[in-house]
Amino acid sequence: MNNNEAGKVFAIILASGVGERFRSEMPKQFLKLAGKTVLEHTLDVFQRHAGIDEILIVIASDQRLVVEEIVVRGNYGKVSGIINGGATRQQSSAAGIAAVSVDSAKVLVHDAVRPLLDAATINRCINALDDFDAVDTGIPSPDTIIKVDEQGAISEIPDRSLLRLGQTPQAFRSGVLREAHRLARNDDAVKVTDDCGLVLHYGLAAIHVVEGDVSNVKITYPSDIYLADRIFQLRSRSASESIHLPDLKDKVIVVFGASRGIGQRIIEIADAAGAKAIGLSRAQGLDVADAGSVAAALADAQRRFGRVDGVVNTAGVLRTGLLDGLDYASIDEQLLTNLRGSVVVAKEAFRVMKGSGGSIALFASSSYTRGRARSALYSATKAAVVNLMQGLAEEYASFGVRVNAINPERTATPMRAENFGFEPASELLPTDKVVQATLSALFSGATGEVVDVRR
């Protein structure tokens, strides 16, 4: 570290906890959530954020090999230090700030077990440090807070409008945080639970509070991992309004379900961008539920071009109507195409990619989070695709193969028109936006994510 740090923004991720309250042999930052460890999700947030220059991870010494493997495997280039922490959160934070040598840098201290942090909260913390030396993150309390005395009786009910639930990150000018830990080093009387508490205790700076986010939950108890997983499903990785097409020149992309709609447009747009795009569909005699046909098609692409970089499965069947009114031929058609087809494509794509790496995009539907009358079977298969994707993301990660699910809202496709008739274009998502989001996700480096695409 040197004086070049003065204008930098550091993220110190506290990942040395042992998770006693979680009642698990494995520390909670290493538990799997939506295809990755909790720590990886947290690292992803800071790695992708343009305002973060360097990341320091504070760990327990016996976790070093695990964390080093995560950093290398995930290509977290912003990680500039993996630092041994102490027995307490305060000692670990002190170790983290000690690795920043200048006093004027901006530093964000964040709990590794808050993997749902959003970029907007990071922005608010960084910007607030232009005017304040210490910043906390908080959200209004939805519940009445009561203060009790030593006998357990209510002694006070504070005005809820003045209360906030504290979160992380907490942000500081590095010199202020360093001084707080210097003063606390030999002060046995100090009893605080976080870094803002130290700064406040010693009166080192006024602490400004910026708005947090209700989804930025801390994984403390076993039930929290299920809550976080559900939030990932609902929030997922939303495709932004301005989606930039990645560099597709010479990329080898195989698309199943390419005879019309989204699949056809993926081929057209990828071709125009210089990719080697191969479109396959039932119209050409290929059924995605037929493992032999899918395997042969992918093997042929690999022979022709030497590799396969991306595989997309847009093939799908929707038959609306009450389940009681569907014959078993229609039921089997949806099960085979929507679910078995996704299984087959993902399995056979992995076989051609596991030596060189690559990316798979499966298609979910906005109905996957809740079954809908008259399309219950379709909703069920799309929910299964999401679970399939999340599980495979874990299985395939060590082989460099990524898997994501594209989740567009109502889109202007022939399949939708056949089932719902005329709908105003203003109420439907343009096909090209779904295509661009799919290609962007395919080569983004992300895995295990549901990519929401909205108008």
Secondary structure, DSSP 8 states (H G I E B T S, - for coil): --GGGGG-EEEEEEE----GGGT-SS-GGGSEETTEEHHHHHHHHHHH-TT--EEEEEE-GGGHHHHHHHHHHTT-TTEEEEEE--SSHHHHHHHHHHT---SSSEEEEEETT-TT--HHHHHHHHHHTTT-SEEEEEEE-SS---EE-TTS-EEE---GGG-EEEEEEEEEEHHHHHHHHHHHTT-TT---SSHHHHHHHTT-S-EEEEE--TT-----SHHHHHHHHHHHHHH---B-SS------TT-EEEEES-SSHHHHHHHHHHHHTT-EEEEE-GGGT--TT-HHHHHHHHHHHHHHHS---EEEE-------S-GGG--HHHHHHHIIIIIIHHHHHHHHHHHHHTTT-EEEEEE--TTTTS--TT-HHHHHHHHHHHHHHHHHHHHHGGGTEEEEEEEE-SB--HHHHHHH----GGGSB-HHHHHHHHHHHHTSS--S-EEEE--
